Amino acid sequence: MGVLAGVLIIIFWLAHLTYILTTVEVSFTNPWMYFHIVVQAYLYTGLFITGHDAMHGTVSSRRWLNHFLGGLAVFLFAGMSYKRLRSNHRRHHLYVATPEDPDYHVGKQNFFVWWGHFMWRYLTILQIVIMAILYNILVWGLHIPEPRVVVFYILPAILATLQLFYVGTYLPHRRPHEASMEPHKARTQKKNHLWAMVSCYFFGYHYEHHETPKTPWWQLYKTKKDDR
C-alpha cells in the first residue's frame, strides 16, 4: 500500500503538472487557474509526505525501493537532498523542540521568522542549481511560457512548504509546551479525518505521529483517540 500510494502521488503530480503547463491559461480572471494551483500545491505536499514516510521506512519493506521512492519524491518536490532531510528528521524526532532540533526555532516564534529559519536550514546551493536547471529546461528547452512555469510549477511548491510548515511544524510544536504535549512536545488536531486528510495528509495528527512514527500517513488516522 505504501508503494502504491507513493507511486500514485508521483504520477498524479506529474500528470497534472504536464496538463496545466501545456493547457491552462494564466489569467487573473480565470477561476480554473486558482483551482489548479491549489490542486498542484496539494500534490506537492503529497510528494514531501511520501519522502517523509520513506525516512521512517514505511513506504516499502524493501530498503532500496523505500529510499528510491523517498529520494525521487523530495527531488521532484524541489531538488532536495533525501540524505540531508533524513539526517535532520532523525534529529527532529530525537531532540524535538530543543535547540538541537533543526526544525525548531528557539527565538521569537513569529510564523514568518520561523518559516524563514526553517527554509534556510534546508536550502542548499546544489538545490538552487538543480531548480535553476529545471526552470531553464522548461522555459528554453520545452518552450513552456514563463508565466505558466512560475504560476504552476514554482508557486504551488512554495504554497506546499507553507502548508507543511504550518500544519506539521508550527502548529504542533510552537510554545507554550503544555503538559498534554509531553513527552513529544507536540499538539494534535481535533479528530476529524476528512479535515486531517485535506489539511495535510493526516500530518496534523502530529502527537500521534511522534507517538508511532512507523505508522504511514494513510494509516495515521487509526491511531487517533477521541480524548485527544
C-alpha positions as CSV (number, residue, x, y, z in Angstrom):
1,M,0.0,0.0,0.0
2,G,2.9,2.4,0.8
3,V,4.5,1.9,-2.6
4,L,1.1,2.2,-4.4
5,A,0.3,5.4,-2.5
6,G,3.7,6.9,-3.3
7,V,3.7,5.9,-7.0
8,L,0.2,7.3,-7.4
9,I,1.1,10.6,-5.9
10,I,4.1,10.9,-8.1
11,I,2.1,10.0,-11.2
12,F,-0.8,12.4,-10.3
13,W,1.7,15.2,-9.6
14,L,3.5,14.7,-13.0
15,A,0.3,14.2,-15.0
16,H,-1.4,17.3,-13.5
17,L,1.7,19.4,-13.9
18,T,2.0,18.4,-17.5
19,Y,-1.6,19.2,-18.1
20,I,-1.6,22.7,-16.5
21,L,1.8,23.7,-18.0
22,T,0.5,22.9,-21.5
23,T,-3.2,23.7,-21.3
24,V,-4.4,26.1,-18.6
25,E,-4.4,29.8,-19.3
26,V,-2.6,32.1,-16.8
27,S,-5.1,34.9,-16.2
28,F,-6.3,36.6,-13.0
29,T,-9.8,36.3,-14.4
30,N,-9.6,32.6,-15.0
31,P,-11.1,30.7,-12.0
32,W,-9.6,27.4,-13.1
33,M,-6.1,28.8,-12.7
34,Y,-6.7,29.1,-9.0
35,F,-8.2,25.7,-8.8
36,H,-5.3,24.1,-10.5
37,I,-2.8,25.9,-8.3
38,V,-4.5,24.5,-5.2
39,V,-4.6,21.0,-6.6
40,Q,-0.9,21.1,-7.6
41,A,0.1,22.5,-4.3
42,Y,-1.7,19.6,-2.6
43,L,0.1,17.1,-4.8
44,Y,3.4,18.8,-4.0
45,T,2.6,18.3,-0.3
46,G,1.9,14.6,-1.1
47,L,5.4,14.3,-2.6
48,F,7.0,15.6,0.6
49,I,4.8,13.3,2.8
50,T,5.9,10.4,0.7
51,G,9.6,11.4,1.2
52,H,8.9,11.8,4.9
53,D,7.3,8.3,5.2
54,A,10.3,6.9,3.4
55,M,12.6,8.4,6.1
56,H,10.7,6.3,8.6
57,G,10.9,3.2,6.4
58,T,7.2,2.9,5.9
59,V,6.9,3.3,2.1
60,S,8.3,-0.2,1.4
61,S,9.8,-3.0,3.4
62,R,12.4,-3.3,0.6
63,R,15.0,-0.8,1.8
64,W,16.3,0.1,-1.7
65,L,12.7,0.7,-3.0
66,N,11.7,2.7,0.1
67,H,14.7,5.0,-0.2
68,F,14.4,5.3,-4.0
69,L,10.8,6.4,-3.9
70,G,11.6,8.8,-1.0
71,G,14.5,10.3,-2.8
72,L,12.6,10.7,-6.0
73,A,9.7,12.3,-4.3
74,V,11.7,15.0,-2.5
75,F,13.8,15.6,-5.6
76,L,10.7,16.2,-7.6
77,F,9.4,18.5,-4.8
78,A,12.3,20.9,-5.0
79,G,15.5,19.2,-5.9
80,M,16.1,18.4,-2.2
81,S,18.7,16.0,-0.8
82,Y,16.9,13.0,0.7
83,K,20.1,12.1,2.7
84,R,20.2,15.6,4.3
85,L,16.4,15.5,5.0
86,R,16.6,12.1,6.6
87,S,19.5,13.1,8.9
88,N,17.7,16.3,10.0
89,H,14.4,14.5,10.5
90,R,16.0,11.9,12.7
91,R,17.4,14.7,14.9
92,H,13.9,16.3,15.0
93,H,12.4,13.2,16.5
94,L,15.3,12.7,18.9
95,Y,15.5,16.3,20.1
96,V,12.1,17.7,19.4
97,A,11.5,21.4,20.2
98,T,15.0,21.9,21.6
99,P,18.0,23.8,20.3
100,E,19.3,20.6,18.8
101,D,16.1,20.2,16.7
102,P,16.8,21.5,13.2
103,D,13.1,22.2,12.6
104,Y,12.6,24.3,15.7
105,H,13.2,28.0,16.2
106,V,14.1,28.8,19.8
107,G,13.8,32.6,19.4
108,K,10.6,34.6,18.9
109,Q,8.2,32.2,17.4
110,N,6.8,34.5,14.8
111,F,5.4,32.4,12.0
112,F,7.3,34.1,9.1
113,V,10.6,34.3,11.1
114,W,10.4,30.7,11.9
115,W,9.4,29.7,8.4
116,G,12.3,31.7,7.0
117,H,14.7,30.0,9.5
118,F,13.1,26.6,8.6
119,M,13.7,27.2,4.8
120,W,17.2,28.5,5.4
121,R,18.2,25.3,7.2
122,Y,17.2,23.1,4.3
123,L,18.1,25.2,1.3
124,T,21.4,24.3,-0.4
125,I,23.5,25.7,-3.3
126,L,23.1,22.4,-5.1
127,Q,19.3,22.6,-4.7
128,I,19.3,26.1,-6.2
129,V,21.4,25.0,-9.1
130,I,19.1,22.0,-9.8
131,M,16.0,24.1,-9.7
132,A,17.6,26.7,-12.0
133,I,18.5,24.0,-14.5
134,L,14.9,22.5,-14.4
135,Y,13.5,26.0,-14.8
136,N,15.6,26.7,-17.9
137,I,14.7,23.2,-19.3
138,L,11.0,24.0,-19.0
139,V,11.3,27.6,-20.4
140,W,14.0,27.3,-23.0
141,G,14.2,23.6,-23.7
142,L,10.5,22.7,-23.8
143,H,9.3,26.3,-24.7
144,I,6.7,26.5,-22.0
145,P,5.6,30.1,-21.4
146,E,7.4,31.6,-18.4
147,P,4.3,32.7,-16.6
148,R,3.0,29.2,-16.6
149,V,6.2,27.9,-15.2
150,V,6.1,30.5,-12.4
151,V,2.4,30.1,-11.6
152,F,2.0,26.3,-12.0
153,Y,5.5,24.9,-11.2
154,I,7.1,27.3,-8.7
155,L,4.2,28.9,-6.8
156,P,2.5,25.5,-5.8
157,A,5.8,24.3,-4.4
158,I,6.1,27.4,-2.2
159,L,2.5,27.0,-1.1
160,A,3.2,23.4,-0.2
161,T,6.1,24.4,2.0
162,L,3.8,26.8,3.9
163,Q,1.2,24.1,4.3
164,L,3.8,21.5,5.5
165,F,5.4,24.0,7.9
166,Y,2.2,25.4,9.3
167,V,0.4,22.1,9.9
168,G,3.4,19.9,10.6
169,T,5.8,22.1,12.5
170,Y,4.4,25.5,13.6
171,L,1.0,24.5,15.0
172,P,2.1,21.3,16.8
173,H,5.5,22.4,18.2
174,R,5.1,26.1,19.0
175,R,5.2,27.3,22.5
176,P,3.8,27.2,25.1
177,H,4.5,23.5,25.6
178,E,1.7,22.2,27.8
179,A,1.5,19.0,29.8
180,S,-0.8,17.4,27.3
181,M,2.0,17.7,24.7
182,E,4.5,15.6,26.6
183,P,6.7,13.7,26.1
184,H,6.7,14.7,22.4
185,K,6.2,18.5,22.8
186,A,3.5,18.1,20.1
187,R,-0.1,19.1,19.8
188,T,-2.6,17.4,17.5
189,Q,-5.6,18.4,15.5
190,K,-9.1,17.6,16.8
191,K,-10.5,14.3,15.5
192,N,-11.9,15.0,12.0
193,H,-10.5,12.6,9.5
194,L,-11.7,14.4,6.4
195,W,-10.2,17.7,7.5
196,A,-7.0,16.0,8.6
197,M,-6.6,14.5,5.2
198,V,-7.4,17.7,3.3
199,S,-5.2,19.9,5.6
200,C,-2.0,17.8,5.3
201,Y,-2.5,14.0,4.6
202,F,-3.3,13.4,8.4
203,F,0.0,15.0,9.3
204,G,-1.9,17.3,11.7
205,Y,-2.4,14.3,13.9
206,H,1.1,15.2,15.0
207,Y,1.2,13.9,18.5
208,E,0.1,10.5,17.1
209,H,2.9,10.7,14.5
210,H,5.6,11.2,17.2
211,E,4.0,8.5,19.3
212,T,4.0,6.0,16.5
213,P,6.5,7.2,13.8
214,K,6.4,3.9,12.0
215,T,2.7,4.4,11.1
216,P,2.4,5.5,7.5
217,W,0.4,8.7,6.7
218,W,-2.5,6.7,5.2
219,Q,-3.0,4.7,8.5
220,L,-2.3,7.6,10.9
221,Y,-6.0,8.3,11.4
222,K,-6.4,4.8,13.0
223,T,-4.1,6.0,15.9
224,K,-6.3,9.0,16.7
225,K,-8.1,8.8,20.1
226,D,-11.3,10.5,20.9
227,D,-9.9,12.1,24.0
228,R,-7.0,13.9,22.4
